[in-house]
């Protein structure tokens, strides 16, 4: 069966992505070892275990007095517990003594508990009798106001599993246990090839009929956000040999290729032919039940995925989000999870009807506003070639291909961009 443009086998975005991922197998990038301060956003290439307890000693979480909890049982304002004052504990110093029964030691937040102390009484619950004695006005339980040795991280505990994207919190935890280098998967390199006789560099003055190259900048930014390294290769005229030479060079030094333009049906539609001619296996899909992004091409050439992206900016953005992010995740060793898939998704009430044609998945750009304490998704109407709609959009609402649209006041999921 053919679509309206005469192409065969127009499939859903989910089916197309499944084909692409299945054809690639697993991780394609090599490993590298970097300092933890350079690891943000990269993917762990091996399990990381702690070589020590964190904290390495029991410490106070408040300013107060280190005590044996049993010495405070039954204490009240009307019947306080009287404790002798022992040695004071100073920040950054070792509490190298044992706390005698019936004794309390003044301690700062973060201070080390001495042996036989298992709780800390806050200053607010203490009255000073004199320089040798205090009254405890409220009992504490064993472990109260204390972080015990190893309570945060235990020696031998798995801290970061393989296949996790490194966040600032991971870096802080690694520093806390004395690990300053980590083995990571290298960021996948994505070659970006712009095509079109009408396309000129962004810094060039326009002649009649010319368009500045904005798509390669959008692609590069989205590749970076997805954990890849963009490599903008330049603008190439609509000529089979010229574009094929650029693609073949990119195969040699890239992990993936994105080609902007050249995917619509017509005399200048050469990307599909180039992918198929290079082959192994070649084209996986050409045409999607998707708006915007219907003419997208996907293929694999000698193990390198290639994306033939439509020329309109909105279509480029949607196609990259649907395909580039999961493919780069696979190539870089990222293990899929519900948390990563749903990150950046919020619920909002739709401000107006969204019409759609049944049989295609439509991605509608929206602004998110707060009205009367409620989040509202406001559709941004405009053609897919308009950059302004991308700039104004906070996210996308997906209309499933089984629906004719979504009614006003429906609660929708907004995928933030």
C-alpha positions as CSV (number, residue, x, y, z in Angstrom):
1,X,0.0,0.0,0.0
2,X,1.3,3.5,-0.9
3,X,1.0,6.7,1.0
4,X,-0.1,10.0,-0.5
5,X,3.4,10.7,-1.8
6,X,3.6,7.4,-3.6
7,X,6.0,5.7,-1.1
8,X,5.7,2.2,0.1
9,X,5.6,1.0,3.7
10,X,5.0,4.1,5.7
11,X,5.4,2.9,9.2
12,X,4.9,4.2,12.7
13,X,7.7,6.0,14.6
14,X,7.8,3.2,17.2
15,X,8.2,0.5,14.5
16,X,10.9,2.5,12.8
17,X,12.8,3.0,16.0
18,X,12.6,-0.7,16.8
19,X,14.0,-1.6,13.4
20,X,16.9,0.9,13.9
21,X,17.8,-0.3,17.4
22,X,17.6,-4.0,16.4
23,X,19.9,-3.4,13.5
24,X,22.6,-1.8,15.7
25,X,22.9,-4.4,18.4
26,X,24.7,-3.0,21.4
27,X,27.3,-0.5,22.5
28,X,29.5,0.9,19.7
29,X,31.8,3.4,21.4
30,X,35.1,2.6,23.1
31,X,35.9,3.2,26.8
32,X,37.9,6.0,28.3
33,X,39.1,6.9,31.8
34,X,38.6,10.4,32.9
35,X,38.8,12.6,36.0
36,X,35.4,12.8,37.7
37,X,35.1,16.5,37.0
38,X,35.1,15.7,33.3
39,X,32.5,12.9,33.5
40,X,29.3,14.8,33.7
41,X,26.7,13.6,31.2
42,X,28.8,10.6,30.1
43,X,27.8,6.9,30.7
44,X,29.6,4.7,33.2
45,X,31.3,1.8,31.5
46,X,31.7,-0.4,34.5
47,X,30.3,-1.0,38.0
48,X,31.8,1.3,40.6
49,X,32.1,0.0,44.2
50,X,33.1,1.9,47.3
51,X,36.4,1.1,48.8
52,X,35.6,2.6,52.2
53,X,32.7,3.5,54.5
54,X,31.1,6.9,54.2
55,X,31.3,8.6,56.7
56,X,34.4,6.9,58.0
57,X,33.4,7.8,61.6
58,X,30.1,8.4,63.4
59,X,29.4,12.1,63.4
60,X,26.9,14.6,64.8
61,X,24.2,16.2,62.6
62,X,23.5,19.0,65.1
63,X,25.3,21.3,67.6
64,X,24.9,19.8,71.0
65,X,26.3,17.3,73.5
66,X,27.4,13.7,72.7
67,X,25.9,11.3,75.1
68,X,25.0,7.7,75.8
69,X,21.3,7.6,75.0
70,X,20.6,5.5,78.1
71,X,21.8,8.3,80.3
72,X,18.9,10.5,79.1
73,X,16.0,8.1,79.4
74,X,13.1,9.6,81.4
75,X,14.5,13.1,81.2
76,X,12.0,15.9,81.3
77,X,11.8,19.6,82.1
78,X,10.3,18.8,85.4
79,X,12.9,16.0,86.1
80,X,16.0,16.6,84.1
81,X,18.9,14.2,83.7
82,X,22.2,15.5,85.2
83,X,25.3,14.8,83.2
84,X,28.9,15.7,84.0
85,X,30.8,17.6,81.3
86,X,33.7,15.7,79.7
87,X,36.2,16.7,77.0
88,X,35.0,19.0,74.3
89,X,35.1,17.8,70.7
90,X,36.4,20.1,68.1
91,X,35.6,20.2,64.3
92,X,38.2,18.3,62.3
93,X,39.8,16.7,65.4
94,X,39.7,13.0,66.4
95,X,37.6,12.2,69.4
96,X,40.2,9.7,70.6
97,X,38.7,8.9,74.0
98,X,35.9,6.9,75.5
99,X,32.8,8.7,76.9
100,X,32.4,7.7,80.5
101,X,28.9,6.8,81.8
102,X,27.0,9.8,83.1
103,X,29.1,12.2,81.0
104,X,28.4,14.5,78.0
105,X,30.9,16.1,75.6
106,X,30.1,19.3,73.7
107,X,30.2,18.6,70.0
108,X,29.7,20.7,66.8
109,X,27.7,19.7,63.7
110,X,29.9,17.2,61.8
111,X,32.0,16.5,64.9
112,X,33.3,12.9,65.5
113,X,31.5,11.0,68.2
114,X,33.8,9.4,70.9
115,X,33.6,5.7,71.7
116,X,30.6,4.7,73.8
117,X,28.6,7.8,72.6
118,X,25.5,6.9,70.5
119,X,23.4,10.0,70.4
120,X,23.6,13.8,70.5
121,X,21.3,16.1,72.6
122,X,20.6,19.4,70.9
123,X,21.6,22.6,72.7
124,X,18.0,23.6,72.8
125,X,17.2,20.7,75.1
126,X,20.0,21.4,77.6
127,X,20.4,23.8,80.5
128,X,23.9,24.6,81.7
129,X,24.3,24.2,85.5
130,X,27.9,25.3,85.7
131,X,31.2,24.6,84.0
132,X,31.1,20.9,85.1
133,X,27.5,19.9,84.6
134,X,24.4,20.2,82.4
135,X,20.7,19.3,82.7
136,X,19.2,17.3,79.8
137,X,15.5,18.3,79.5
138,X,14.5,15.8,76.8
139,X,15.6,12.2,76.2
140,X,17.3,11.0,73.0
141,X,17.2,7.6,71.4
142,X,20.2,5.7,70.3
143,X,21.3,7.0,66.9
144,X,19.4,10.3,67.2
145,X,21.1,13.3,65.6
146,X,23.9,11.0,64.5
147,X,25.1,9.6,61.1
148,X,26.8,6.4,61.9
149,X,30.0,5.2,60.2
150,X,29.1,3.7,56.9
151,X,25.4,4.8,57.2
152,X,25.7,6.7,53.9
153,X,27.8,4.3,51.8
154,X,29.2,0.9,53.0
155,X,32.6,-0.4,51.9
156,X,32.1,-2.8,49.0
157,X,28.6,-1.3,48.2
158,X,27.7,-0.8,44.5
159,X,27.6,3.0,44.1
160,X,27.2,3.5,40.3
161,X,26.1,0.6,38.1
162,X,27.4,0.2,34.5
163,X,25.2,2.0,32.0
164,X,24.2,5.1,34.1
165,X,24.5,8.6,32.9
166,X,26.7,10.5,35.3
167,X,25.0,13.3,37.3
168,X,26.5,16.0,39.6
169,X,25.3,13.8,42.6
170,X,27.3,10.9,41.3
171,X,30.4,13.1,41.0
172,X,30.0,14.3,44.6
173,X,29.5,10.7,45.9
174,X,32.7,9.6,44.1
175,X,34.7,12.4,45.6
176,X,33.3,11.6,49.0
177,X,34.8,8.1,48.9
178,X,38.1,9.2,47.4
179,X,37.5,8.1,43.8
180,X,38.8,10.8,41.4
181,X,38.8,8.9,38.1
182,X,36.1,6.7,36.4
183,X,35.9,4.5,33.3
184,X,33.3,5.8,30.9
185,X,32.0,5.1,27.4
186,X,33.2,7.7,24.9
187,X,30.6,10.1,23.7
188,X,29.3,9.0,20.2
189,X,30.4,11.3,17.4
190,X,27.6,12.4,15.1
191,X,28.6,13.9,11.7
192,X,26.1,16.6,10.6
193,X,25.8,17.1,6.8
194,X,23.7,19.9,5.4
195,X,22.5,19.6,1.9
196,X,20.8,22.0,-0.6
197,X,21.7,24.4,-3.3
198,X,19.7,27.1,-1.5
199,X,21.5,26.7,1.8
200,X,24.2,29.2,2.8
201,X,26.3,29.6,6.0
202,X,24.7,31.4,8.9
203,X,27.1,34.3,8.7
204,X,26.6,34.9,5.0
205,X,24.4,37.7,3.5
206,X,21.4,36.3,1.7
207,X,20.7,36.5,-2.0
208,X,17.3,35.9,-3.4
209,X,16.3,32.3,-3.0
210,X,18.9,31.5,-0.3
211,X,18.2,30.2,3.2
212,X,20.7,30.4,6.1
213,X,21.7,27.0,7.6
214,X,19.9,26.8,10.9
215,X,19.2,23.1,11.0
216,X,22.8,22.0,11.6
217,X,22.9,24.2,14.7
218,X,19.7,22.7,16.0
219,X,21.0,19.2,15.3
220,X,24.3,19.9,17.0
221,X,22.6,21.3,20.1
222,X,20.3,18.3,20.4
223,X,23.2,15.8,19.8
224,X,25.1,17.5,22.7
225,X,22.0,17.3,24.9
226,X,21.6,13.6,24.1
227,X,25.2,12.9,25.2
228,X,26.9,12.9,21.8
229,X,29.6,15.0,20.2
230,X,28.4,16.9,17.2
231,X,30.7,17.3,14.1
232,X,29.3,19.8,11.6
233,X,30.8,18.9,8.3
234,X,29.5,21.8,6.2
235,X,27.0,22.5,3.4
236,X,27.0,20.3,0.3
237,X,25.3,21.0,-3.0
238,X,22.5,18.7,-4.3
239,X,24.8,16.4,-6.3
240,X,24.9,12.6,-5.8
241,X,28.7,12.2,-6.0
242,X,29.3,15.2,-3.7
243,X,26.9,14.1,-1.0
244,X,28.0,10.4,-1.3
245,X,31.6,11.4,-0.8
246,X,30.7,13.4,2.4
247,X,28.7,10.4,3.7
248,X,31.5,7.9,3.0
249,X,34.0,10.2,4.8
250,X,31.7,10.5,7.7
251,X,31.3,6.7,8.0
252,X,35.1,6.5,8.6
253,X,35.1,8.9,11.5
254,X,31.6,8.9,13.1
255,X,29.4,6.8,15.2
256,X,26.2,8.2,13.6
257,X,25.3,10.5,10.7
258,X,22.6,13.1,10.4
259,X,21.8,14.6,7.0
260,X,19.6,17.7,6.8
261,X,17.5,18.1,3.7
262,X,17.2,15.9,0.6
263,X,14.5,13.6,2.0
264,X,11.4,14.8,0.1
265,X,10.2,12.9,-3.0
266,X,11.4,14.7,-6.1
267,X,14.4,15.1,-8.4
268,X,16.7,16.1,-5.6
269,X,15.9,13.1,-3.4
270,X,19.3,11.4,-3.4
271,X,19.9,10.5,0.3
272,X,17.8,7.3,0.1
273,X,19.7,6.2,-3.0
274,X,23.1,6.9,-1.4
275,X,22.2,4.9,1.7
276,X,20.9,2.1,-0.4
277,X,23.9,2.1,-2.7
278,X,26.3,2.0,0.2
279,X,24.1,-0.6,1.8
280,X,24.9,-3.2,4.5
281,X,22.0,-3.3,5.1
282,X,21.0,0.2,3.8
283,X,17.6,1.8,4.2
284,X,15.4,0.5,7.1
285,X,12.5,2.9,6.6
286,X,11.6,5.8,4.3
287,X,8.4,7.7,5.4
288,X,6.7,7.7,8.7
289,X,3.1,8.0,10.0
290,X,4.3,11.1,11.8
291,X,3.6,14.9,11.7
292,X,5.9,16.7,11.4
293,X,8.6,14.4,10.1
294,X,6.8,12.2,7.6
295,X,9.5,12.1,4.9
296,X,12.3,11.0,7.3
297,X,14.7,8.2,6.2
298,X,16.5,5.8,8.5
299,X,19.2,3.4,7.6
300,X,22.4,1.6,8.7
301,X,25.6,1.5,6.6
302,X,28.4,-0.8,7.7
303,X,27.2,-0.5,11.3
304,X,26.8,3.3,11.2
305,X,23.2,4.6,11.7
306,X,22.2,7.4,9.3
307,X,19.2,9.8,9.7
308,X,17.9,11.6,6.6
309,X,16.1,14.5,8.2
310,X,13.4,16.7,6.6
311,X,14.3,20.2,5.9
312,X,11.7,22.0,8.1
313,X,13.1,22.9,11.6
314,X,10.1,21.6,13.5
315,X,10.4,18.2,11.8
316,X,14.1,18.0,12.4
317,X,13.5,18.6,16.1
318,X,10.8,16.0,16.4
319,X,12.7,13.3,14.5
320,X,15.9,13.9,16.5
321,X,14.0,13.5,19.8
322,X,12.3,10.4,18.7
323,X,15.3,8.7,17.1
324,X,18.6,10.3,17.8
325,X,18.3,10.3,21.6
326,X,17.5,6.6,22.0
327,X,20.1,5.6,19.3
328,X,22.8,7.6,20.9
329,X,21.9,6.1,24.3
330,X,22.3,2.6,22.8
331,X,25.6,3.4,21.2
332,X,27.0,5.0,24.4
333,X,26.0,2.1,26.6
334,X,23.1,3.8,28.4
335,X,20.8,1.3,30.0
336,X,17.1,2.3,29.4
337,X,15.0,3.1,32.5
338,X,11.6,4.5,33.2
339,X,13.2,7.4,35.1
340,X,15.2,8.5,32.1
341,X,12.4,7.9,29.7
342,X,9.9,10.0,31.7
343,X,12.4,12.7,32.8
344,X,11.1,16.1,31.6
345,X,7.5,15.0,31.3
346,X,4.7,16.9,33.1
347,X,0.9,16.8,33.1
348,X,-1.1,19.9,32.1
349,X,-4.6,20.9,31.1
350,X,-5.1,21.6,27.4
351,X,-6.3,25.1,26.7
352,X,-7.9,24.4,23.3
353,X,-8.8,21.6,21.0
354,X,-6.0,20.0,19.0
355,X,-7.3,18.6,15.7
356,X,-5.4,15.8,14.0
357,X,-5.7,13.3,11.2
358,X,-6.2,9.7,12.3
359,X,-3.5,7.3,11.1
360,X,-0.5,9.5,12.0
361,X,1.2,10.4,15.2
362,X,1.2,14.2,15.5
363,X,3.6,16.2,17.7
364,X,2.1,19.6,18.6
365,X,4.3,22.3,20.1
366,X,2.9,24.0,23.3
367,X,3.7,26.7,25.8
368,X,3.2,25.8,29.5
369,X,1.5,28.5,31.6
370,X,0.3,28.6,35.2
371,X,-3.3,29.7,35.6
372,X,-5.0,29.7,39.0
373,X,-2.4,27.3,40.4
374,X,-2.8,24.8,37.5
375,X,-0.4,24.0,34.6
376,X,-2.0,24.7,31.2
377,X,-0.7,23.6,27.8
378,X,-1.3,26.2,25.2
379,X,-0.9,24.9,21.6
380,X,1.3,26.9,19.3
381,X,-0.1,26.9,15.8
382,X,2.2,27.4,12.9
383,X,3.8,25.6,10.0
384,X,6.7,23.2,10.6
385,X,9.1,25.5,8.7
386,X,8.7,28.3,11.2
387,X,11.6,28.7,13.7
388,X,9.6,31.1,15.9
389,X,7.3,28.2,17.0
390,X,10.3,26.2,18.2
391,X,11.7,29.1,20.2
392,X,8.3,29.8,21.9
393,X,7.6,26.1,22.7
394,X,8.2,24.7,26.1
395,X,7.4,21.2,25.0
396,X,5.4,18.8,22.8
397,X,2.0,17.1,23.2
398,X,1.7,13.8,21.2
399,X,-1.6,13.0,19.5
400,X,-1.6,9.2,19.1
401,X,-2.2,7.9,15.5
402,X,-5.4,6.3,16.7
403,X,-7.1,9.6,17.6
404,X,-8.6,12.4,15.5
405,X,-7.4,15.0,18.0
406,X,-7.5,15.9,21.7
407,X,-10.3,18.0,23.2
408,X,-9.9,21.1,25.2
409,X,-9.5,20.6,29.0
410,X,-8.1,17.1,28.6
411,X,-5.1,16.4,30.9
412,X,-2.1,15.7,28.6
413,X,1.5,14.8,29.0
414,X,3.9,17.5,27.9
415,X,7.4,16.4,26.9
416,X,9.6,19.3,27.8
417,X,12.2,20.4,25.2
